[in-house]
């Protein structure tokens, strides 16, 4: 694999589930969640950790669509961007939603790994594929930080 492509895949993985200097990645922020913690909202109208996880899955899927081109594949859940969840949805639904996030991450990293170096300069809307892929990694880390903060808010 080309060095730059390998670096992009590495960035996606470190932001999602591989150890790195920056601290907790997205999967680390989701590890060991209880239904209660996953459903907790930091404030009225603010997303829960569970909803943030689905939001990340949605945008990974969107990036995947952008770089695959062709016919867009619908996100597996009805709606877009934000998917309301509550404790009433149950632990099995939480587990399924987290599995969906992992599945979409795997598809994205495999697609990026299969690109050619020339593909990285192609445009996905306003941004190059390179910028879009790096943005997906940054997006995971941004929301991982939010999740860590929400988990700690209970003890304040």
N, CA, C and O of each residue as an XYZ file, in Angstrom:
624
protein
N       0.848     -1.175      0.000
C       0.000      0.000      0.000
C       0.893      1.237      0.000
O       1.932      1.262      0.658
N       0.489      2.237     -0.725
C       1.176      3.516     -0.778
C       1.329      4.080      0.646
O       0.460      3.897      1.498
N       2.430      4.753      0.873
C       2.734      5.299      2.220
C       1.672      6.274      2.716
O       1.267      6.204      3.877
N       1.217      7.179      1.858
C       0.205      8.145      2.284
C      -1.124      7.452      2.591
O      -1.794      7.793      3.565
N      -1.496      6.500      1.776
C      -2.728      5.755      2.045
C      -2.620      4.986      3.358
O      -3.574      4.936      4.134
N      -1.466      4.393      3.602
C      -1.252      3.679      4.862
C      -1.374      4.642      6.052
O      -1.922      4.284      7.095
N      -0.866      5.847      5.887
C      -0.955      6.852      6.948
C      -2.412      7.263      7.190
O      -2.819      7.453      8.336
N      -3.184      7.397      6.129
C      -4.603      7.746      6.277
C      -5.368      6.639      6.999
O      -6.170      6.915      7.891
N      -5.121      5.390      6.615
C      -5.770      4.256      7.290
C      -5.348      4.226      8.751
O      -6.175      3.985      9.631
N      -4.076      4.466      9.016
C      -3.572      4.492     10.389
C      -4.263      5.588     11.200
O      -4.610      5.373     12.361
N      -4.464      6.758     10.599
C      -5.166      7.846     11.293
C      -6.614      7.470     11.592
O      -7.108      7.726     12.690
N      -7.288      6.869     10.631
C      -8.662      6.412     10.876
C      -8.706      5.419     12.036
O      -9.568      5.512     12.909
N      -7.779      4.477     12.036
C      -7.760      3.449     13.074
C      -7.381      4.009     14.439
O      -7.972      3.615     15.445
N      -6.423      4.908     14.501
C      -6.039      5.497     15.793
C      -7.175      6.345     16.364
O      -7.365      6.383     17.579
N      -7.909      7.004     15.523
C      -9.046      7.792     16.001
C     -10.199      6.898     16.447
O     -11.010      7.284     17.288
N     -10.260      5.694     15.869
C     -11.384      4.803     16.173
C     -11.060      3.753     17.229
O     -11.781      3.637     18.220
N      -9.977      2.978     17.035
C      -9.795      1.845     17.953
C      -8.347      1.433     18.210
O      -8.111      0.400     18.837
N      -7.382      2.208     17.747
C      -5.985      1.838     18.010
C      -5.352      2.839     18.959
O      -5.639      4.035     18.914
N      -4.500      2.332     19.802
C      -3.817      3.159     20.793
C      -2.990      4.251     20.109
O      -2.354      4.019     19.081
N      -3.017      5.440     20.702
C      -2.246      6.551     20.169
C      -1.934      7.540     21.293
O      -2.505      7.465     22.381
N      -1.032      8.453     21.013
C      -0.597      9.427     22.011
C      -1.721     10.358     22.455
O      -1.663     10.887     23.565
N      -2.730     10.572     21.634
C      -3.760     11.565     21.932
C      -4.722     11.142     23.028
O      -5.524     11.956     23.487
N      -4.663      9.917     23.450
C      -5.552      9.462     24.520
C      -6.698      8.651     23.964
O      -6.562      7.964     22.952
N      -7.823      8.737     24.635
C      -8.965      7.890     24.328
C      -9.477      8.103     22.909
O      -9.734      9.229     22.484
N      -9.619      6.995     22.187
C     -10.215      7.045     20.854
C     -11.725      6.773     20.986
O     -12.241      6.609     22.092
N     -12.409      6.729     19.858
C     -13.864      6.579     19.889
C     -14.301      5.275     20.550
O     -15.176      5.294     21.415
N     -13.714      4.146     20.161
C     -14.094      2.858     20.779
C     -13.754      2.851     22.262
O     -14.493      2.279     23.062
N     -12.653      3.475     22.636
C     -12.300      3.558     24.048
C     -13.333      4.333     24.837
O     -13.647      3.972     25.971
N     -13.869      5.402     24.250
C     -14.898      6.197     24.918
C     -16.198      5.409     25.064
O     -17.000      5.690     25.954
N     -16.403      4.432     24.198
C     -17.630      3.629     24.224
C     -17.483      2.335     25.023
O     -18.478      1.669     25.308
N     -16.267      1.980     25.381
C     -16.001      0.708     26.065
C     -16.677      0.676     27.438
O     -16.586      1.622     28.220
N     -17.356     -0.439     27.702
C     -17.937     -0.670     29.018
C     -19.141      0.187     29.365
O     -19.510      0.285     30.535
N     -19.755      0.804     28.379
C     -20.911      1.662     28.650
C     -22.096      0.858     29.182
O     -22.387     -0.238     28.702
N     -22.758      1.411     30.163
C     -24.040      0.862     30.590
C     -25.121      1.572     29.794
O     -24.880      2.627     29.207
N     -26.285      1.004     29.778
C     -27.412      1.641     29.099
C     -27.682      3.020     29.704
O     -27.978      3.973     28.983
N     -27.579      3.118     31.013
C     -27.822      4.395     31.705
C     -26.816      5.460     31.261
O     -27.199      6.581     30.928
N     -25.538      5.104     31.258
C     -24.506      6.073     30.865
C     -24.624      6.432     29.388
O     -24.499      7.602     29.026
N     -24.859      5.457     28.546
C     -24.977      5.703     27.105
C     -26.144      6.627     26.780
O     -26.095      7.371     25.801
N     -27.194      6.582     27.597
C     -28.414      7.348     27.347
C     -28.422      8.725     28.014
O     -29.288      9.548     27.717
N     -27.478      8.978     28.900
C     -27.462     10.239     29.656
C     -27.230     11.425     28.734
O     -26.350     11.403     27.873
N     -28.028     12.451     28.930
C     -27.865     13.691     28.168
C     -27.148     14.715     29.054
O     -27.481     14.851     30.231
N     -26.171     15.432     28.501
C     -25.469     16.420     29.306
C     -26.305     17.674     29.574
O     -25.948     18.490     30.424
N     -27.397     17.824     28.863
C     -28.291     18.966     29.038
C     -29.508     18.779     28.155
O     -29.518     17.940     27.255
N     -30.521     19.561     28.421
C     -31.751     19.462     27.638
C     -31.449     19.717     26.157
O     -30.808     20.706     25.799
N     -31.924     18.807     25.313
C     -31.736     18.952     23.873
C     -30.347     18.586     23.377
O     -30.059     18.739     22.190
N     -29.487     18.108     24.255
C     -28.125     17.723     23.870
C     -28.066     16.218     23.625
O     -28.786     15.460     24.274
N     -27.214     15.775     22.695
C     -27.159     14.343     22.384
C     -26.475     13.530     23.484
O     -25.569     13.997     24.173
N     -26.945     12.315     23.610
C     -26.341     11.354     24.534
C     -25.112     10.726     23.867
O     -24.869     10.923     22.676
N     -24.357      9.979     24.643
C     -23.211      9.254     24.092
C     -23.682      8.301     22.997
O     -23.040      8.189     21.952
N     -24.777      7.630     23.227
C     -25.346      6.694     22.254
C     -25.655      7.408     20.943
O     -25.320      6.925     19.861
N     -26.300      8.568     21.059
C     -26.648      9.329     19.859
C     -25.399      9.856     19.149
O     -25.362      9.911     17.920
N     -24.383     10.241     19.912
C     -23.121     10.661     19.305
C     -22.476      9.510     18.535
O     -21.921      9.718     17.456
N     -22.549      8.296     19.088
C     -21.984      7.129     18.403
C     -22.682      6.899     17.061
O     -22.024      6.624     16.057
N     -23.996      7.009     17.045
C     -24.726      6.830     15.783
C     -24.444      7.966     14.799
O     -24.383      7.750     13.588
N     -24.275      9.164     15.327
C     -23.905     10.301     14.493
C     -22.551     10.027     13.817
O     -22.376     10.328     12.637
N     -21.611      9.465     14.558
C     -20.309      9.106     13.981
C     -20.467      8.028     12.909
O     -19.832      8.096     11.857
N     -21.300      7.053     13.175
C     -21.553      6.004     12.173
C     -22.139      6.614     10.902
O     -21.736      6.261      9.794
N     -23.086      7.527     11.067
C     -23.721      8.171      9.919
C     -22.688      8.906      9.056
O     -22.703      8.794      7.830
N     -21.796      9.655      9.704
C     -20.825     10.422      8.923
C     -19.732      9.558      8.327
O     -19.212      9.889      7.261
N     -19.364      8.462      8.975
C     -18.449      7.512      8.346
C     -19.104      6.957      7.074
O     -18.458      6.818      6.035
N     -20.390      6.646      7.182
C     -21.140      6.143      6.025
C     -21.188      7.197      4.914
O     -21.046      6.868      3.737
N     -21.387      8.446      5.286
C     -21.423      9.530      4.308
C     -20.080      9.670      3.600
O     -20.037      9.837      2.381
N     -18.985      9.605      4.353
C     -17.652      9.673      3.753
C     -17.456      8.493      2.813
O     -16.935      8.654      1.710
N     -17.864      7.330      3.237
C     -17.770      6.132      2.397
C     -18.520      6.345      1.083
O     -17.991      6.037      0.014
N     -19.733      6.862      1.150
C     -20.497      7.148     -0.073
C     -19.762      8.144     -0.965
O     -19.705      7.978     -2.183
N     -19.197      9.185     -0.342
C     -18.528     10.222     -1.125
C     -17.334      9.676     -1.882
O     -17.117     10.031     -3.041
N     -16.550      8.808     -1.232
C     -15.351      8.344     -1.924
C     -15.608      7.132     -2.808
O     -14.792      6.819     -3.674
N     -16.721      6.451     -2.605
C     -17.041      5.342     -3.501
C     -17.707      5.838     -4.776
O     -17.657      5.170     -5.809
N     -18.327      7.007     -4.705
C     -18.989      7.546     -5.882
C     -20.126      6.648     -6.328
O     -20.522      5.727     -5.614
N     -20.644      6.919     -7.503
C     -21.730      6.089     -8.016
C     -23.010      6.286     -7.229
O     -23.226      7.332     -6.617
N     -23.845      5.283     -7.252
C     -25.131      5.356     -6.572
C     -24.927      5.371     -5.056
O     -24.205      4.542     -4.501
N     -25.571      6.318     -4.412
C     -25.478      6.418     -2.959
C     -26.211      5.261     -2.299
O     -27.312      4.892     -2.706
N     -25.590      4.700     -1.284
C     -26.201      3.641     -0.492
C     -26.812      4.290      0.739
O     -26.146      5.060      1.431
N     -28.070      3.987      1.015
C     -28.746      4.576      2.173
C     -28.143      4.076      3.470
O     -27.685      2.937      3.562
N     -28.149      4.940      4.468
C     -27.708      4.549      5.808
C     -28.689      3.486      6.314
O     -29.886      3.580      6.043
N     -28.205      2.485      7.038
C     -29.074      1.382      7.471
C     -30.220      1.775      8.414
O     -31.175      1.013      8.564
N     -30.142      2.935      9.045
C     -31.215      3.384      9.929
C     -32.010      4.490      9.255
O     -31.476      5.242      8.439
N     -33.266      4.583      9.593
C     -34.108      5.630      9.025
C     -33.735      6.977      9.624
O     -33.561      7.102     10.836
N     -33.615      7.984      8.764
C     -33.275      9.323      9.220
C     -31.892      9.711      8.723
O     -31.298      9.041      7.879
N     -31.396     10.822      9.275
C     -30.055     11.267      8.912
C     -29.445     12.085     10.046
O     -30.149     12.776     10.783
N     -28.153     11.994     10.168
C     -27.330     12.772     11.075
C     -27.542     12.458     12.560
O     -26.595     12.052     13.233
N     -28.739     12.633     13.078
C     -29.014     12.390     14.498
C     -30.145     11.377     14.621
O     -31.160     11.471     13.930
N     -29.956     10.415     15.505
C     -30.899      9.317     15.668
C     -31.283      9.229     17.147
O     -30.501      8.738     17.961
N     -32.481      9.703     17.497
C     -32.889      9.712     18.908
C     -32.889      8.313     19.518
O     -33.386      7.356     18.925
N     -32.321      8.221     20.711
C     -32.294      6.973     21.465
C     -32.604      7.281     22.924
O     -32.308      8.369     23.420
N     -33.197      6.319     23.596
C     -33.487      6.474     25.024
C     -33.280      5.128     25.706
O     -33.165      4.101     25.036
N     -33.232      5.130     27.035
C     -33.064      3.859     27.745
C     -34.146      2.842     27.382
O     -33.910      1.635     27.442
N     -35.325      3.326     27.008
C     -36.428      2.423     26.639
C     -36.086      1.572     25.408
O     -36.684      0.517     25.196
N     -35.132      2.031     24.607
C     -34.741      1.265     23.417
C     -33.992     -0.018     23.786
O     -33.922     -0.953     22.989
N     -33.444     -0.053     24.976
C     -32.864     -1.285     25.502
C     -31.410     -1.540     25.166
O     -30.858     -0.988     24.214
N     -30.808     -2.391     25.976
C     -29.386     -2.730     25.843
C     -29.084     -3.464     24.539
O     -28.004     -3.295     23.972
N     -30.015     -4.268     24.061
C     -29.750     -4.996     22.815
C     -29.693     -4.022     21.630
O     -28.915     -4.226     20.699
N     -30.504     -2.982     21.662
C     -30.460     -1.967     20.598
C     -29.147     -1.188     20.661
O     -28.548     -0.885     19.630
N     -28.706     -0.865     21.880
C     -27.424     -0.189     22.044
C     -26.308     -1.046     21.461
O     -25.469     -0.548     20.711
N     -26.293     -2.315     21.796
C     -25.269     -3.234     21.296
C     -25.297     -3.297     19.766
O     -24.246     -3.274     19.126
N     -26.480     -3.376     19.186
C     -26.610     -3.425     17.721
C     -26.114     -2.130     17.079
O     -25.452     -2.162     16.042
N     -26.433     -0.997     17.693
C     -25.992      0.281     17.135
C     -24.476      0.428     17.203
O     -23.867      0.966     16.278
N     -23.861     -0.041     18.279
C     -22.401      0.019     18.387
C     -21.749     -0.943     17.391
O     -20.676     -0.656     16.859
N     -22.392     -2.076     17.141
C     -21.892     -3.017     16.130
C     -21.981     -2.385     14.736
O     -21.099     -2.594     13.903
N     -23.028     -1.624     14.486
C     -23.171     -0.922     13.204
C     -22.023      0.069     13.017
O     -21.440      0.151     11.936
N     -21.702      0.811     14.057
C     -20.584      1.752     13.999
C     -19.295      1.027     13.631
O     -18.554      1.492     12.765
N     -19.020     -0.088     14.264
C     -17.813     -0.857     13.990
C     -17.803     -1.378     12.555
O     -16.773     -1.327     11.882
N     -18.936     -1.873     12.090
C     -19.050     -2.393     10.722
C     -18.760     -1.298      9.695
O     -18.023     -1.519      8.735
N     -19.339     -0.130      9.903
C     -19.142      0.960      8.943
C     -17.690      1.443      8.988
O     -17.118      1.776      7.950
N     -17.098      1.483     10.171
C     -15.681      1.858     10.245
C     -14.838      0.881      9.434
O     -13.970      1.293      8.663
N     -15.091     -0.399      9.606
C     -14.336     -1.427      8.884
C     -14.485     -1.223      7.373
O     -13.501     -1.308      6.638
N     -15.701     -0.956      6.911
C     -15.929     -0.730      5.475
C     -15.178      0.506      4.984
O     -14.611      0.501      3.891
N     -15.176      1.556      5.789
C     -14.474      2.781      5.397
C     -12.969      2.537      5.311
O     -12.339      2.918      4.324
N     -12.391      1.912      6.322
C     -10.935      1.696      6.312
C     -10.531      0.780      5.159
O      -9.483      0.989      4.547
N     -11.354     -0.240      4.850
C     -11.040     -1.131      3.733
C     -11.125     -0.396      2.403
O     -10.313     -0.627      1.507
N     -12.100      0.480      2.278
C     -12.236      1.267      1.045
C     -11.048      2.210      0.882
O     -10.486      2.316     -0.209
N     -10.662      2.894      1.954
C      -9.514      3.800      1.883
C      -8.250      3.013      1.531
O      -7.446      3.470      0.718
N      -8.067      1.850      2.125
C      -6.892      1.024      1.852
C      -6.832      0.574      0.396
O      -5.753      0.298     -0.127
N      -7.978      0.502     -0.252
C      -8.015      0.038     -1.647
C      -7.863      1.167     -2.673
O      -7.824      0.902     -3.874
N      -7.778      2.403     -2.223
C      -7.653      3.527     -3.146
C      -6.262      3.568     -3.754
O      -5.323      2.946     -3.258
N      -6.159      4.315     -4.839
C      -4.843      4.590     -5.429
C      -4.427      5.984     -4.950
O      -5.286      6.792     -4.597
N      -3.132      6.275     -4.934
C      -2.679      7.602     -4.498
C      -3.320      8.740     -5.301
O      -3.575      9.813     -4.755
N      -3.576      8.513     -6.576
C      -4.191      9.548     -7.419
C      -5.603      9.892     -6.941
O      -6.061     11.023     -7.110
N      -6.290      8.916     -6.344
C      -7.656      9.142     -5.872
C      -7.722     10.227     -4.805
O      -8.732     10.921     -4.691
N      -6.669     10.377     -4.034
C      -6.698     11.292     -2.890
C      -6.905     12.742     -3.287
O      -7.373     13.539     -2.474
N      -6.568     13.103     -4.518
C      -6.752     14.476     -4.989
C      -8.122     14.713     -5.620
O      -8.460     15.843     -5.972
N      -8.913     13.645     -5.762
C     -10.264     13.803     -6.297
C     -11.116     14.576     -5.300
O     -10.810     14.618     -4.108
N     -12.167     15.176     -5.787
C     -13.040     15.979     -4.926
C     -14.267     15.181     -4.494
O     -14.852     14.427     -5.272
N     -14.633     15.373     -3.236
C     -15.891     14.851     -2.691
C     -16.656     16.097     -2.252
O     -16.616     16.482     -1.084
N     -17.350     16.720     -3.199
C     -17.964     18.004     -2.901
C     -16.871     19.059     -2.877
O     -16.114     19.191     -3.839
N     -16.784     19.794     -1.809
C     -15.832     20.897     -1.673
C     -14.411     20.424     -1.338
O     -13.438     21.128     -1.606
N     -14.302     19.232     -0.753
C     -13.033     18.757     -0.215
C     -12.450     17.621     -1.050
O     -13.176     16.889     -1.723
N     -11.129     17.489     -0.994
C     -10.508     16.344     -1.644
C     -10.813     15.100     -0.806
O     -11.218     15.195      0.352
N     -10.609     13.943     -1.417
C     -10.822     12.699     -0.670
C      -9.855     12.639      0.511
O     -10.220     12.155      1.582
N      -8.638     13.119      0.328
C      -7.644     13.144      1.400
C      -8.197     13.943      2.586
O      -8.178     13.469      3.722
N      -8.688     15.156      2.314
C      -9.230     16.010      3.376
C     -10.458     15.379      4.021
O     -10.649     15.480      5.233
N     -11.277     14.739      3.224
C     -12.487     14.097      3.731
C     -12.130     12.937      4.669
O     -12.748     12.779      5.721
N     -11.157     12.145      4.297
C     -10.734     11.009      5.116
C     -10.120     11.496      6.426
O     -10.438     10.973      7.494
N      -9.244     12.494      6.346
C      -8.660     13.061      7.570
C      -9.744     13.683      8.445
O      -9.685     13.599      9.672
N     -10.725     14.303      7.815
C     -11.844     14.880      8.568
C     -12.637     13.828      9.314
O     -13.115     14.074     10.421
N     -12.782     12.647      8.709
C     -13.504     11.563      9.382
C     -12.774     11.132     10.651
O     -13.407     10.857     11.670
N     -11.443     11.074     10.589
C     -10.663     10.724     11.781
C     -10.799     11.818     12.840
O     -10.986     11.514     14.019
N     -10.708     13.072     12.438
C     -10.847     14.188     13.381
C     -12.243     14.193     14.011
O     -12.392     14.494     15.195
N     -13.242     13.864     13.230
C     -14.622     13.816     13.714
C     -14.768     12.781     14.820
O     -15.415     13.048     15.832
N     -14.178     11.609     14.642
C     -14.208     10.580     15.686
C     -13.588     11.091     16.980
O     -14.153     10.907     18.058
N     -12.429     11.731     16.874
C     -11.746     12.215     18.077
C     -12.517     13.331     18.758
O     -12.572     13.393     19.986
N     -13.106     14.203     17.972
C     -13.926     15.285     18.527
C     -15.045     14.703     19.397
O     -15.245     15.124     20.536
N     -15.758     13.741     18.846
C     -16.882     13.172     19.588
C     -16.434     12.235     20.706
O     -17.146     12.087     21.699
N     -15.277     11.602     20.567
C     -14.743     10.794     21.670
C     -14.496     11.691     22.886
O     -14.781     11.301     24.018
N     -13.970     12.881     22.649
C     -13.760     13.839     23.743
C     -15.066     14.249     24.394
O     -15.147     14.342     25.619
N     -16.091     14.497     23.587
C     -17.401     14.830     24.144
C     -17.932     13.698     25.012
O     -18.462     13.927     26.099
N     -17.783     12.476     24.517
C     -18.274     11.310     25.261
C     -17.563     11.180     26.606
O     -18.195     10.898     27.624
N     -16.260     11.385     26.603
C     -15.505     11.292     27.856
C     -15.988     12.361     28.843
O     -16.107     12.098     30.040
N     -16.259     13.540     28.345
C     -16.757     14.622     29.205
C     -18.133     14.274     29.783
O     -18.373     14.472     30.974
N     -19.028     13.762     28.950
C     -20.371     13.385     29.408
C     -20.267     12.318     30.502
O     -20.991     12.381     31.495
N     -19.381     11.349     30.327
C     -19.221     10.308     31.337
C     -18.755     10.905     32.666
O     -19.196     10.467     33.729
N     -17.883     11.883     32.615
C     -17.348     12.481     33.836
C     -18.310     13.471     34.486
O     -18.178     13.754     35.677
N     -19.251     13.991     33.752
C     -20.183     14.993     34.297
C     -21.015     14.451     35.450
O     -21.406     15.211     36.336
N     -21.287     13.176     35.454
C     -22.106     12.587     36.521
C     -21.446     12.750     37.878
O     -22.128     12.870     38.896
N     -20.124     12.755     37.896
C     -19.418     12.833     39.169
C     -19.195     14.272     39.650
O     -18.652     14.479     40.735
N     -19.603     15.252     38.867
C     -19.415     16.651     39.268
C     -20.436     17.093     40.298
O     -20.412     18.243     40.737
